[in-house]
Amino acid sequence: MTHSVFTGGKQNRDLMVDKEKKIKRYSRVRKQLTELLSESDDSLARMATVIALLHHKMEGFFWTGYYFLHGDRLVVGPYQGPVACQELEKGKGVCWTAVNRDKTIVVEDVHKFPGHIACDARSESEIVVPVRDKKNKIVAVLDIDSTRHGNFDETDTAELEKIVEMIFY
């Protein structure tokens, strides 16, 4: 993953303001999720709530959903956005890369990602976060696409990892 580095006054200030705005928005989302998730201990209900809130509260989230790991298959779960691929081909794409590497993957330009699975041609960037159960086993991935190139960064990584931890705890 490469990050664009801007030098000079206005652009640098704008990026700092955008980052602060994003951090504050995630903080509000986490606070709201703390209240909402206390209403049920059902993981599917909790996952659906996370998706709905993220999709409608965060800027630039075009497709927001889960793919559940069922043996050697990744099958779509709760999501918001346009129709999704129902199942992802084993070993291909950003979701499988996150599972296989056991870590969050950020892709600034999905068209340059080897083996990218294009469920919707409008997607430009993507972040995929492994979701672990109480035994720390990956059971799904949180997959978020944006129509904006380079929409996701280290702030999204840190904040979304905190949010997925809320599902099973």
VMD Tcl script that builds the backbone (N, CA, C; Angstrom):
set m [mol new atoms 507]
animate dup $m
set s [atomselect $m all]
$s set {name element resname resid chain x y z} {
  {N N MET 1 A 0.839 -1.162 0.000}
  {CA C MET 1 A 0.000 0.000 0.000}
  {C C MET 1 A 0.888 1.231 0.000}
  {N N THR 2 A 0.585 2.163 -0.857}
  {CA C THR 2 A 1.339 3.406 -0.880}
  {C C THR 2 A 0.423 4.536 -0.443}
  {N N HIS 3 A 1.021 5.520 0.188}
  {CA C HIS 3 A 0.266 6.681 0.622}
  {C C HIS 3 A 0.784 7.896 -0.108}
  {N N SER 4 A -0.143 8.721 -0.554}
  {CA C SER 4 A 0.251 9.975 -1.174}
  {C C SER 4 A 0.670 10.935 -0.077}
  {N N VAL 5 A 1.761 11.602 -0.281}
  {CA C VAL 5 A 2.235 12.586 0.677}
  {C C VAL 5 A 2.188 13.943 0.009}
  {N N PHE 6 A 1.467 14.848 0.619}
  {CA C PHE 6 A 1.349 16.187 0.062}
  {C C PHE 6 A 2.186 17.137 0.890}
  {N N THR 7 A 2.803 18.024 0.229}
  {CA C THR 7 A 3.544 19.056 0.938}
  {C C THR 7 A 2.907 20.383 0.605}
  {N N GLY 8 A 3.144 21.322 1.442}
  {CA C GLY 8 A 2.565 22.633 1.186}
  {C C GLY 8 A 1.372 22.859 2.090}
  {N N GLY 9 A 1.098 24.076 2.304}
  {CA C GLY 9 A 0.114 24.542 3.261}
  {C C GLY 9 A -1.284 23.981 3.158}
  {N N LYS 10 A -2.055 24.446 2.212}
  {CA C LYS 10 A -3.492 24.176 2.183}
  {C C LYS 10 A -3.816 22.687 2.068}
  {N N GLN 11 A -3.181 21.982 1.149}
  {CA C GLN 11 A -3.486 20.552 0.992}
  {C C GLN 11 A -3.195 19.790 2.272}
  {N N ASN 12 A -2.073 20.074 2.900}
  {CA C ASN 12 A -1.696 19.391 4.124}
  {C C ASN 12 A -2.704 19.671 5.240}
  {N N ARG 13 A -3.120 20.941 5.381}
  {CA C ARG 13 A -4.130 21.300 6.383}
  {C C ARG 13 A -5.457 20.612 6.087}
  {N N ASP 14 A -5.844 20.570 4.818}
  {CA C ASP 14 A -7.099 19.922 4.433}
  {C C ASP 14 A -7.085 18.439 4.794}
  {N N LEU 15 A -5.946 17.780 4.574}
  {CA C LEU 15 A -5.839 16.363 4.925}
  {C C LEU 15 A -5.949 16.158 6.429}
  {N N MET 16 A -5.332 17.047 7.204}
  {CA C MET 16 A -5.399 16.934 8.655}
  {C C MET 16 A -6.828 17.139 9.141}
  {N N VAL 17 A -7.533 18.099 8.568}
  {CA C VAL 17 A -8.922 18.359 8.937}
  {C C VAL 17 A -9.784 17.162 8.567}
  {N N ASP 18 A -9.585 16.613 7.370}
  {CA C ASP 18 A -10.346 15.439 6.944}
  {C C ASP 18 A -10.094 14.254 7.879}
  {N N LYS 19 A -8.856 14.052 8.293}
  {CA C LYS 19 A -8.525 12.947 9.185}
  {C C LYS 19 A -9.196 13.143 10.541}
  {N N GLU 20 A -9.145 14.364 11.068}
  {CA C GLU 20 A -9.792 14.660 12.347}
  {C C GLU 20 A -11.298 14.447 12.247}
  {N N LYS 21 A -11.880 14.883 11.149}
  {CA C LYS 21 A -13.316 14.711 10.913}
  {C C LYS 21 A -13.669 13.221 10.872}
  {N N LYS 22 A -12.843 12.433 10.207}
  {CA C LYS 22 A -13.076 10.993 10.090}
  {C C LYS 22 A -12.971 10.321 11.455}
  {N N ILE 23 A -11.957 10.682 12.236}
  {CA C ILE 23 A -11.775 10.110 13.571}
  {C C ILE 23 A -12.979 10.434 14.455}
  {N N LYS 24 A -13.457 11.657 14.406}
  {CA C LYS 24 A -14.625 12.057 15.209}
  {C C LYS 24 A -15.868 11.297 14.767}
  {N N ARG 25 A -16.031 11.092 13.479}
  {CA C ARG 25 A -17.189 10.360 12.974}
  {C C ARG 25 A -17.136 8.901 13.452}
  {N N TYR 26 A -15.970 8.280 13.345}
  {CA C TYR 26 A -15.837 6.904 13.829}
  {C C TYR 26 A -16.119 6.834 15.340}
  {N N SER 27 A -15.660 7.812 16.083}
  {CA C SER 27 A -15.897 7.836 17.524}
  {C C SER 27 A -17.397 7.883 17.821}
  {N N ARG 28 A -18.122 8.701 17.085}
  {CA C ARG 28 A -19.584 8.767 17.256}
  {C C ARG 28 A -20.233 7.439 16.878}
  {N N VAL 29 A -19.764 6.818 15.812}
  {CA C VAL 29 A -20.308 5.523 15.379}
  {C C VAL 29 A -20.061 4.464 16.458}
  {N N ARG 30 A -18.849 4.412 17.006}
  {CA C ARG 30 A -18.546 3.432 18.056}
  {C C ARG 30 A -19.417 3.644 19.288}
  {N N LYS 31 A -19.623 4.904 19.645}
  {CA C LYS 31 A -20.477 5.216 20.800}
  {C C LYS 31 A -21.899 4.738 20.538}
  {N N GLN 32 A -22.414 5.011 19.365}
  {CA C GLN 32 A -23.760 4.582 19.019}
  {C C GLN 32 A -23.851 3.051 18.983}
  {N N LEU 33 A -22.821 2.404 18.443}
  {CA C LEU 33 A -22.811 0.945 18.390}
  {C C LEU 33 A -22.786 0.331 19.793}
  {N N THR 34 A -22.067 0.951 20.708}
  {CA C THR 34 A -22.025 0.446 22.083}
  {C C THR 34 A -23.439 0.345 22.639}
  {N N GLU 35 A -24.234 1.361 22.393}
  {CA C GLU 35 A -25.618 1.352 22.868}
  {C C GLU 35 A -26.463 0.335 22.099}
  {N N LEU 36 A -26.370 0.348 20.776}
  {CA C LEU 36 A -27.204 -0.523 19.955}
  {C C LEU 36 A -26.881 -2.003 20.147}
  {N N LEU 37 A -25.601 -2.333 20.221}
  {CA C LEU 37 A -25.200 -3.734 20.316}
  {C C LEU 37 A -25.528 -4.347 21.667}
  {N N SER 38 A -25.787 -3.507 22.666}
  {CA C SER 38 A -26.153 -4.036 23.985}
  {C C SER 38 A -27.565 -4.625 23.982}
  {N N GLU 39 A -28.311 -4.389 22.908}
  {CA C GLU 39 A -29.691 -4.862 22.831}
  {C C GLU 39 A -29.808 -6.332 22.427}
  {N N SER 40 A -28.741 -6.932 21.917}
  {CA C SER 40 A -28.812 -8.323 21.478}
  {C C SER 40 A -27.443 -8.982 21.604}
  {N N ASP 41 A -27.467 -10.278 21.921}
  {CA C ASP 41 A -26.212 -11.023 21.929}
  {C C ASP 41 A -26.093 -11.910 20.687}
  {N N ASP 42 A -27.038 -11.770 19.744}
  {CA C ASP 42 A -27.011 -12.534 18.503}
  {C C ASP 42 A -26.000 -11.913 17.539}
  {N N SER 43 A -25.002 -12.677 17.143}
  {CA C SER 43 A -23.923 -12.113 16.319}
  {C C SER 43 A -24.418 -11.631 14.956}
  {N N LEU 44 A -25.377 -12.324 14.347}
  {CA C LEU 44 A -25.885 -11.893 13.047}
  {C C LEU 44 A -26.630 -10.559 13.160}
  {N N ALA 45 A -27.425 -10.404 14.196}
  {CA C ALA 45 A -28.122 -9.139 14.424}
  {C C ALA 45 A -27.118 -8.014 14.670}
  {N N ARG 46 A -26.087 -8.313 15.428}
  {CA C ARG 46 A -25.068 -7.307 15.735}
  {C C ARG 46 A -24.307 -6.920 14.456}
  {N N MET 47 A -23.994 -7.909 13.619}
  {CA C MET 47 A -23.285 -7.636 12.367}
  {C C MET 47 A -24.136 -6.773 11.443}
  {N N ALA 48 A -25.411 -7.089 11.341}
  {CA C ALA 48 A -26.306 -6.303 10.487}
  {C C ALA 48 A -26.392 -4.859 10.975}
  {N N THR 49 A -26.426 -4.670 12.273}
  {CA C THR 49 A -26.480 -3.322 12.845}
  {C C THR 49 A -25.211 -2.539 12.530}
  {N N VAL 50 A -24.068 -3.195 12.663}
  {CA C VAL 50 A -22.790 -2.547 12.334}
  {C C VAL 50 A -22.786 -2.084 10.880}
  {N N ILE 51 A -23.225 -2.953 9.978}
  {CA C ILE 51 A -23.236 -2.625 8.548}
  {C C ILE 51 A -24.145 -1.441 8.264}
  {N N ALA 52 A -25.354 -1.487 8.794}
  {CA C ALA 52 A -26.309 -0.403 8.536}
  {C C ALA 52 A -25.757 0.934 9.018}
  {N N LEU 53 A -25.202 0.950 10.214}
  {CA C LEU 53 A -24.694 2.204 10.766}
  {C C LEU 53 A -23.483 2.715 9.976}
  {N N LEU 54 A -22.519 1.833 9.705}
  {CA C LEU 54 A -21.341 2.250 8.935}
  {C C LEU 54 A -21.731 2.770 7.556}
  {N N HIS 55 A -22.594 2.040 6.894}
  {CA C HIS 55 A -22.950 2.405 5.517}
  {C C HIS 55 A -23.619 3.781 5.443}
  {N N HIS 56 A -24.403 4.103 6.443}
  {CA C HIS 56 A -25.154 5.360 6.390}
  {C C HIS 56 A -24.473 6.522 7.102}
  {N N LYS 57 A -23.481 6.235 7.922}
  {CA C LYS 57 A -22.823 7.311 8.676}
  {C C LYS 57 A -21.453 7.696 8.139}
  {N N MET 58 A -20.806 6.802 7.396}
  {CA C MET 58 A -19.452 7.099 6.924}
  {C C MET 58 A -19.485 7.596 5.486}
  {N N GLU 59 A -18.625 8.534 5.196}
  {CA C GLU 59 A -18.537 9.121 3.853}
  {C C GLU 59 A -17.859 8.167 2.875}
  {N N GLY 60 A -18.454 8.035 1.705}
  {CA C GLY 60 A -17.804 7.305 0.627}
  {C C GLY 60 A -17.929 5.799 0.677}
  {N N PHE 61 A -18.764 5.257 1.578}
  {CA C PHE 61 A -18.948 3.805 1.643}
  {C C PHE 61 A -20.019 3.419 0.626}
  {N N PHE 62 A -19.602 2.811 -0.470}
  {CA C PHE 62 A -20.466 2.455 -1.589}
  {C C PHE 62 A -21.110 1.080 -1.371}
  {N N TRP 63 A -20.316 0.126 -0.911}
  {CA C TRP 63 A -20.804 -1.210 -0.574}
  {C C TRP 63 A -20.180 -1.588 0.758}
  {N N THR 64 A -21.016 -2.017 1.691}
  {CA C THR 64 A -20.562 -2.316 3.039}
  {C C THR 64 A -21.182 -3.634 3.457}
  {N N GLY 65 A -20.364 -4.657 3.694}
  {CA C GLY 65 A -20.947 -5.939 4.064}
  {C C GLY 65 A -19.927 -6.952 4.527}
  {N N TYR 66 A -20.425 -8.164 4.731}
  {CA C TYR 66 A -19.597 -9.267 5.203}
  {C C TYR 66 A -19.585 -10.387 4.188}
  {N N TYR 67 A -18.484 -11.107 4.201}
  {CA C TYR 67 A -18.399 -12.411 3.562}
  {C C TYR 67 A -18.030 -13.388 4.668}
  {N N PHE 68 A -18.878 -14.416 4.836}
  {CA C PHE 68 A -18.653 -15.429 5.862}
  {C C PHE 68 A -17.750 -16.531 5.327}
  {N N LEU 69 A -16.840 -16.968 6.164}
  {CA C LEU 69 A -15.934 -18.058 5.830}
  {C C LEU 69 A -16.623 -19.372 6.200}
  {N N HIS 70 A -16.937 -20.167 5.187}
  {CA C HIS 70 A -17.540 -21.492 5.361}
  {C C HIS 70 A -16.587 -22.502 4.730}
  {N N GLY 71 A -15.673 -23.031 5.544}
  {CA C GLY 71 A -14.668 -23.959 5.015}
  {C C GLY 71 A -13.784 -23.248 4.020}
  {N N ASP 72 A -13.861 -23.672 2.767}
  {CA C ASP 72 A -13.034 -23.037 1.730}
  {C C ASP 72 A -13.868 -22.108 0.847}
  {N N ARG 73 A -14.958 -21.578 1.408}
  {CA C ARG 73 A -15.830 -20.667 0.661}
  {C C ARG 73 A -16.003 -19.357 1.412}
  {N N LEU 74 A -16.104 -18.268 0.685}
  {CA C LEU 74 A -16.504 -16.976 1.245}
  {C C LEU 74 A -17.868 -16.646 0.642}
  {N N VAL 75 A -18.887 -16.592 1.512}
  {CA C VAL 75 A -20.272 -16.413 1.085}
  {C C VAL 75 A -20.803 -15.107 1.660}
  {N N VAL 76 A -21.510 -14.349 0.823}
  {CA C VAL 76 A -22.005 -13.041 1.240}
  {C C VAL 76 A -22.953 -13.162 2.432}
  {N N GLY 77 A -22.850 -12.182 3.322}
  {CA C GLY 77 A -23.725 -12.075 4.487}
  {C C GLY 77 A -24.457 -10.752 4.431}
  {N N PRO 78 A -24.838 -10.215 5.577}
  {CA C PRO 78 A -25.542 -8.934 5.588}
  {C C PRO 78 A -24.710 -7.850 4.902}
  {N N TYR 79 A -25.395 -7.048 4.084}
  {CA C TYR 79 A -24.702 -5.945 3.417}
  {C C TYR 79 A -25.677 -4.838 3.056}
  {N N GLN 80 A -25.103 -3.679 2.725}
  {CA C GLN 80 A -25.852 -2.530 2.229}
  {C C GLN 80 A -25.129 -2.059 0.976}
  {N N GLY 81 A -25.907 -1.684 -0.030}
  {CA C GLY 81 A -25.332 -1.232 -1.293}
  {C C GLY 81 A -25.883 -2.044 -2.437}
  {N N PRO 82 A -25.263 -1.929 -3.615}
  {CA C PRO 82 A -25.752 -2.671 -4.777}
  {C C PRO 82 A -25.573 -4.185 -4.600}
  {N N VAL 83 A -26.240 -4.938 -5.451}
  {CA C VAL 83 A -26.173 -6.396 -5.403}
  {C C VAL 83 A -24.717 -6.862 -5.406}
  {N N ALA 84 A -24.440 -7.855 -4.580}
  {CA C ALA 84 A -23.072 -8.342 -4.384}
  {C C ALA 84 A -22.858 -9.687 -5.057}
  {N N CYS 85 A -21.594 -10.052 -5.196}
  {CA C CYS 85 A -21.248 -11.420 -5.581}
  {C C CYS 85 A -21.703 -12.307 -4.427}
  {N N GLN 86 A -22.382 -13.395 -4.736}
  {CA C GLN 86 A -22.877 -14.270 -3.675}
  {C C GLN 86 A -21.764 -15.107 -3.055}
  {N N GLU 87 A -20.785 -15.473 -3.879}
  {CA C GLU 87 A -19.672 -16.264 -3.387}
  {C C GLU 87 A -18.411 -15.805 -4.112}
  {N N LEU 88 A -17.299 -15.737 -3.374}
  {CA C LEU 88 A -16.041 -15.287 -3.960}
  {C C LEU 88 A -15.144 -16.482 -4.258}
  {N N GLU 89 A -14.592 -16.480 -5.451}
  {CA C GLU 89 A -13.725 -17.580 -5.876}
  {C C GLU 89 A -12.548 -17.741 -4.920}
  {N N LYS 90 A -12.320 -18.973 -4.505}
  {CA C LYS 90 A -11.274 -19.267 -3.521}
  {C C LYS 90 A -9.913 -18.753 -3.975}
  {N N GLY 91 A -9.247 -18.074 -3.044}
  {CA C GLY 91 A -7.882 -17.632 -3.276}
  {C C GLY 91 A -7.735 -16.365 -4.098}
  {N N LYS 92 A -8.846 -15.811 -4.601}
  {CA C LYS 92 A -8.762 -14.603 -5.431}
  {C C LYS 92 A -9.360 -13.410 -4.697}
  {N N GLY 93 A -8.875 -12.249 -5.036}
  {CA C GLY 93 A -9.483 -11.021 -4.546}
  {C C GLY 93 A -8.960 -10.540 -3.212}
  {N N VAL 94 A -9.451 -9.379 -2.829}
  {CA C VAL 94 A -9.001 -8.714 -1.606}
  {C C VAL 94 A -9.489 -9.468 -0.369}
  {N N CYS 95 A -10.719 -9.966 -0.399}
  {CA C CYS 95 A -11.265 -10.675 0.769}
  {C C CYS 95 A -10.446 -11.916 1.104}
  {N N TRP 96 A -10.141 -12.726 0.104}
  {CA C TRP 96 A -9.336 -13.921 0.349}
  {C C TRP 96 A -7.920 -13.547 0.791}
  {N N THR 97 A -7.395 -12.453 0.262}
  {CA C THR 97 A -6.058 -12.009 0.673}
  {C C THR 97 A -6.055 -11.663 2.158}
  {N N ALA 98 A -7.108 -10.998 2.626}
  {CA C ALA 98 A -7.211 -10.660 4.055}
  {C C ALA 98 A -7.290 -11.924 4.906}
  {N N VAL 99 A -8.052 -12.912 4.458}
  {CA C VAL 99 A -8.151 -14.181 5.190}
  {C C VAL 99 A -6.797 -14.886 5.191}
  {N N ASN 100 A -6.198 -15.018 4.034}
  {CA C ASN 100 A -4.936 -15.762 3.921}
  {C C ASN 100 A -3.778 -15.090 4.654}
  {N N ARG 101 A -3.754 -13.773 4.671}
  {CA C ARG 101 A -2.683 -13.049 5.377}
  {C C ARG 101 A -3.035 -12.771 6.841}
  {N N ASP 102 A -4.310 -13.028 7.198}
  {CA C ASP 102 A -4.786 -12.821 8.565}
  {C C ASP 102 A -4.584 -11.375 9.024}
  {N N LYS 103 A -4.910 -10.446 8.123}
  {CA C LYS 103 A -4.778 -9.028 8.486}
  {C C LYS 103 A -5.635 -8.161 7.565}
  {N N THR 104 A -5.833 -6.934 7.995}
  {CA C THR 104 A -6.593 -5.961 7.228}
  {C C THR 104 A -5.824 -5.582 5.973}
  {N N ILE 105 A -6.554 -5.488 4.870}
  {CA C ILE 105 A -5.957 -5.115 3.590}
  {C C ILE 105 A -6.646 -3.842 3.090}
  {N N VAL 106 A -5.837 -2.849 2.732}
  {CA C VAL 106 A -6.331 -1.603 2.147}
  {C C VAL 106 A -5.816 -1.529 0.714}
  {N N VAL 107 A -6.737 -1.278 -0.214}
  {CA C VAL 107 A -6.372 -1.178 -1.624}
  {C C VAL 107 A -6.817 0.181 -2.139}
  {N N GLU 108 A -5.855 1.007 -2.522}
  {CA C GLU 108 A -6.155 2.357 -3.012}
  {C C GLU 108 A -6.802 2.337 -4.384}
  {N N ASP 109 A -6.397 1.372 -5.234}
  {CA C ASP 109 A -6.923 1.258 -6.592}
  {C C ASP 109 A -7.174 -0.220 -6.891}
  {N N VAL 110 A -8.446 -0.618 -6.819}
  {CA C VAL 110 A -8.767 -2.039 -6.987}
  {C C VAL 110 A -8.427 -2.556 -8.382}
  {N N HIS 111 A -8.357 -1.665 -9.355}
  {CA C HIS 111 A -8.055 -2.078 -10.726}
  {C C HIS 111 A -6.602 -2.530 -10.888}
  {N N LYS 112 A -5.766 -2.178 -9.916}
  {CA C LYS 112 A -4.360 -2.586 -9.946}
  {C C LYS 112 A -4.079 -3.775 -9.023}
  {N N PHE 113 A -5.112 -4.259 -8.336}
  {CA C PHE 113 A -4.927 -5.375 -7.400}
  {C C PHE 113 A -5.010 -6.691 -8.159}
  {N N PRO 114 A -3.949 -7.511 -8.107}
  {CA C PRO 114 A -3.956 -8.784 -8.835}
  {C C PRO 114 A -5.097 -9.691 -8.359}
  {N N GLY 115 A -5.905 -10.148 -9.300}
  {CA C GLY 115 A -6.994 -11.062 -8.980}
  {C C GLY 115 A -8.218 -10.410 -8.373}
  {N N HIS 116 A -8.294 -9.082 -8.448}
  {CA C HIS 116 A -9.453 -8.391 -7.877}
  {C C HIS 116 A -10.746 -8.931 -8.485}
  {N N ILE 117 A -11.731 -9.153 -7.638}
  {CA C ILE 117 A -13.043 -9.618 -8.078}
  {C C ILE 117 A -13.954 -8.400 -8.154}
  {N N ALA 118 A -14.381 -8.062 -9.355}
  {CA C ALA 118 A -15.205 -6.869 -9.558}
  {C C ALA 118 A -16.684 -7.233 -9.503}
  {N N CYS 119 A -17.267 -7.132 -8.317}
  {CA C CYS 119 A -18.708 -7.373 -8.192}
  {C C CYS 119 A -19.478 -6.189 -8.760}
  {N N ASP 120 A -18.876 -5.005 -8.722}
  {CA C ASP 120 A -19.474 -3.800 -9.288}
  {C C ASP 120 A -18.335 -2.951 -9.851}
  {N N ALA 121 A -18.417 -2.651 -11.125}
  {CA C ALA 121 A -17.337 -1.926 -11.814}
  {C C ALA 121 A -17.126 -0.515 -11.278}
  {N N ARG 122 A -18.075 0.007 -10.523}
  {CA C ARG 122 A -17.932 1.370 -9.984}
  {C C ARG 122 A -16.973 1.443 -8.802}
  {N N SER 123 A -16.619 0.311 -8.211}
  {CA C SER 123 A -15.701 0.311 -7.073}
  {C C SER 123 A -14.314 0.755 -7.513}
  {N N GLU 124 A -13.715 1.623 -6.712}
  {CA C GLU 124 A -12.374 2.143 -6.994}
  {C C GLU 124 A -11.362 1.760 -5.915}
  {N N SER 125 A -11.808 1.755 -4.658}
  {CA C SER 125 A -10.911 1.394 -3.559}
  {C C SER 125 A -11.667 0.485 -2.594}
  {N N GLU 126 A -10.892 -0.190 -1.722}
  {CA C GLU 126 A -11.510 -1.212 -0.875}
  {C C GLU 126 A -10.691 -1.403 0.394}
  {N N ILE 127 A -11.398 -1.758 1.460}
  {CA C ILE 127 A -10.753 -2.187 2.701}
  {C C ILE 127 A -11.457 -3.457 3.149}
  {N N VAL 128 A -10.677 -4.424 3.610}
  {CA C VAL 128 A -11.225 -5.694 4.098}
  {C C VAL 128 A -10.586 -5.985 5.452}
  {N N VAL 129 A -11.455 -6.209 6.456}
  {CA C VAL 129 A -11.021 -6.426 7.834}
  {C C VAL 129 A -11.479 -7.810 8.293}
  {N N PRO 130 A -10.560 -8.674 8.714}
  {CA C PRO 130 A -10.977 -9.970 9.253}
  {C C PRO 130 A -11.847 -9.791 10.506}
  {N N VAL 131 A -12.875 -10.621 10.623}
  {CA C VAL 131 A -13.764 -10.625 11.782}
  {C C VAL 131 A -13.506 -11.926 12.532}
  {N N ARG 132 A -13.167 -11.800 13.809}
  {CA C ARG 132 A -12.829 -12.968 14.622}
  {C C ARG 132 A -13.890 -13.208 15.695}
  {N N ASP 133 A -14.151 -14.488 15.965}
  {CA C ASP 133 A -15.086 -14.839 17.029}
  {C C ASP 133 A -14.370 -14.786 18.379}
  {N N LYS 134 A -15.058 -15.230 19.428}
  {CA C LYS 134 A -14.489 -15.185 20.777}
  {C C LYS 134 A -13.252 -16.063 20.933}
  {N N LYS 135 A -13.091 -17.046 20.046}
  {CA C LYS 135 A -11.922 -17.931 20.092}
  {C C LYS 135 A -10.788 -17.402 19.213}
  {N N ASN 136 A -10.955 -16.183 18.697}
  {CA C ASN 136 A -9.976 -15.514 17.834}
  {C C ASN 136 A -9.834 -16.181 16.467}
  {N N LYS 137 A -10.851 -16.910 16.048}
  {CA C LYS 137 A -10.868 -17.572 14.743}
  {C C LYS 137 A -11.581 -16.664 13.739}
  {N N ILE 138 A -11.000 -16.517 12.539}
  {CA C ILE 138 A -11.655 -15.712 11.503}
  {C C ILE 138 A -12.921 -16.435 11.054}
  {N N VAL 139 A -14.046 -15.738 11.171}
  {CA C VAL 139 A -15.338 -16.303 10.769}
  {C C VAL 139 A -15.935 -15.557 9.580}
  {N N ALA 140 A -15.401 -14.363 9.313}
  {CA C ALA 140 A -15.927 -13.532 8.230}
  {C C ALA 140 A -14.916 -12.427 7.948}
  {N N VAL 141 A -15.216 -11.656 6.917}
  {CA C VAL 141 A -14.473 -10.422 6.669}
  {C C VAL 141 A -15.480 -9.302 6.477}
  {N N LEU 142 A -15.130 -8.137 6.994}
  {CA C LEU 142 A -15.879 -6.919 6.717}
  {C C LEU 142 A -15.270 -6.341 5.446}
  {N N ASP 143 A -16.086 -6.151 4.439}
  {CA C ASP 143 A -15.618 -5.679 3.132}
  {C C ASP 143 A -16.323 -4.367 2.835}
  {N N ILE 144 A -15.550 -3.328 2.575}
  {CA C ILE 144 A -16.125 -2.023 2.252}
  {C C ILE 144 A -15.482 -1.514 0.970}
  {N N ASP 145 A -16.324 -1.136 0.027}
  {CA C ASP 145 A -15.872 -0.577 -1.247}
  {C C ASP 145 A -16.269 0.891 -1.321}
  {N N SER 146 A -15.493 1.643 -2.072}
  {CA C SER 146 A -15.795 3.045 -2.315}
  {C C SER 146 A -15.662 3.344 -3.801}
  {N N THR 147 A -16.444 4.280 -4.275}
  {CA C THR 147 A -16.314 4.740 -5.658}
  {C C THR 147 A -15.224 5.801 -5.761}
  {N N ARG 148 A -14.606 6.122 -4.640}
  {CA C ARG 148 A -13.508 7.095 -4.595}
  {C C ARG 148 A -12.170 6.367 -4.569}
  {N N HIS 149 A -11.271 6.780 -5.414}
  {CA C HIS 149 A -9.919 6.235 -5.419}
  {C C HIS 149 A -9.229 6.635 -4.109}
  {N N GLY 150 A -8.560 5.683 -3.454}
  {CA C GLY 150 A -7.786 5.972 -2.244}
  {C C GLY 150 A -8.622 6.429 -1.066}
  {N N ASN 151 A -9.844 5.948 -0.944}
  {CA C ASN 151 A -10.744 6.420 0.111}
  {C C ASN 151 A -10.366 5.928 1.506}
  {N N PHE 152 A -9.596 4.846 1.615}
  {CA C PHE 152 A -9.310 4.238 2.910}
  {C C PHE 152 A -7.841 4.395 3.286}
  {N N ASP 153 A -7.596 4.532 4.587}
  {CA C ASP 153 A -6.231 4.744 5.070}
  {C C ASP 153 A -6.047 4.074 6.430}
  {N N GLU 154 A -4.956 4.433 7.114}
  {CA C GLU 154 A -4.647 3.823 8.405}
  {C C GLU 154 A -5.684 4.167 9.473}
  {N N THR 155 A -6.352 5.308 9.340}
  {CA C THR 155 A -7.418 5.653 10.279}
  {C C THR 155 A -8.571 4.668 10.142}
  {N N ASP 156 A -8.979 4.394 8.902}
  {CA C ASP 156 A -10.041 3.411 8.677}
  {C C ASP 156 A -9.630 2.048 9.218}
  {N N THR 157 A -8.404 1.652 8.967}
  {CA C THR 157 A -7.917 0.363 9.453}
  {C C THR 157 A -8.067 0.268 10.966}
  {N N ALA 158 A -7.530 1.229 11.680}
  {CA C ALA 158 A -7.565 1.205 13.145}
  {C C ALA 158 A -8.998 1.240 13.673}
  {N N GLU 159 A -9.808 2.107 13.122}
  {CA C GLU 159 A -11.174 2.266 13.618}
  {C C GLU 159 A -12.057 1.069 13.278}
  {N N LEU 160 A -11.953 0.555 12.069}
  {CA C LEU 160 A -12.782 -0.590 11.691}
  {C C LEU 160 A -12.362 -1.849 12.440}
  {N N GLU 161 A -11.084 -1.994 12.744}
  {CA C GLU 161 A -10.647 -3.131 13.550}
  {C C GLU 161 A -11.258 -3.054 14.947}
  {N N LYS 162 A -11.363 -1.860 15.515}
  {CA C LYS 162 A -12.014 -1.691 16.813}
  {C C LYS 162 A -13.504 -2.057 16.710}
  {N N ILE 163 A -14.126 -1.644 15.628}
  {CA C ILE 163 A -15.565 -1.890 15.462}
  {C C ILE 163 A -15.863 -3.373 15.303}
  {N N VAL 164 A -15.092 -4.105 14.501}
  {CA C VAL 164 A -15.387 -5.536 14.338}
  {C C VAL 164 A -15.159 -6.310 15.634}
  {N N GLU 165 A -14.283 -5.816 16.487}
  {CA C GLU 165 A -14.079 -6.459 17.779}
  {C C GLU 165 A -15.325 -6.373 18.663}
  {N N MET 166 A -16.180 -5.398 18.395}
  {CA C MET 166 A -17.395 -5.202 19.189}
  {C C MET 166 A -18.463 -6.262 18.894}
  {N N ILE 167 A -18.368 -6.947 17.788}
  {CA C ILE 167 A -19.427 -7.866 17.358}
  {C C ILE 167 A -19.581 -9.041 18.325}
  {N N PHE 168 A -18.505 -9.663 18.717}
  {CA C PHE 168 A -18.578 -10.869 19.528}
  {C C PHE 168 A -18.278 -10.623 20.996}
  {N N TYR 169 A -18.027 -9.352 21.388}
  {CA C TYR 169 A -17.652 -9.094 22.785}
  {C C TYR 169 A -18.605 -8.163 23.464}
}
mol reanalyze $m
mol bondsrecalc $m
mol representation Tube
mol addrep $m
